[in-house]
């Protein structure tokens, strides 16, 4: 009996073994009923039967072996829906892969027992069946990992949003206590530490929220209004001077710096670039910020004289959670940061339709150059 005919005639026996295995595969399987455990398995078997009976070219066979299914007008396959369902149900990816392994083994074993031996066209059927299983498995894994990653990002976004309000209350109350001036020296020092730590936590939460916006497809939101970048840059430098009094910041301005940008986002971009320069710069030389207005854009250059960025780190420099091992002039290890600063810088630049590049060289330091269109 050809394999397609066998699967069609023995579907319930095959699905019964599928359910038995899925129920024993882990805690999630124990808590699910028979209908949930059979989740889209019958549709996948039906797809395999159709596939076995459909002639295919060598190119189609190769694509299928790599899990590259034909795109049917963007419609979800049964395997994709199965991967999504297993993600929601609490199956691990290992447990889901084991389901496919068990399905493959069950079909081949039952078919071999029924036939007694395999010969001729049976070998072709076996190859086609393995290709179809591999394709379904690839589709399920892709959808499973996508849904899991998206749910994690949504969790981070919701958690970060909900944490901002209570943290803001802590920082605001601490700042009020300092401004009242009724604290003794010891209590004032402790309260000031609360303010600084709370401010750092707020920045980390904001970075996480910007990260999740970028990952979820909405991107970093910007609101363009007419402004002069000279004032924005001066404010960002002033903020960094207060946070890092041991560092020497210098700002150079030339040309027309008026245009339409999101001032808060540009300030965030500058603070992140300056913070990166502090972490990896030299205490003995200044950190410079140059702003130069040109006909259609403004060029912003942030330079430090620290050691060059290792060549191996350059390709992933703007990747999220990328941290280089460095110590700030204040002795603050880079491990206290999330490694999202340069990623968010790139997101802000992209949202404004601009570009960013970096030049790093021994003896000449590192310079990040941003080009922002005026409108």
Buried (B, 14 or more C-beta within 10 A) or exposed (E): BBBBBBBBEBBEEBBBBBBBBBBEBBEBBEEBEEEBBBBBBBBBBBBBBEBBEEEBEEEBEEBBBEBEBEEEEEEBBBBBBBBBBBBEBEBBBEBBBBBBEBBBEBBBEBBBEEBEEBEEEBEEBBEBBBBBBBBBBBBBBBBBEBBBEBEEBEEBBEBBEEBBEEBEEBBEEBBEBBEEEEBEEEEBEEBBEBBEEBBBBBBBBBBBBBBBBBBEEEBBEBEBEEBBBBEBBBBBBEBBEEBBEEBBBEBEBEEBBBBBBBBEBBBBBBBBBBBBBBBBBBEEEBBBBBBBBEEEBBBBBBBBBBBBBEEEBEEEBBEBEBBBEBEBBEEBEBEEBBBBBBBBBBBBBBBBEBBBEBBBEEEEBBBBBBBBBBE
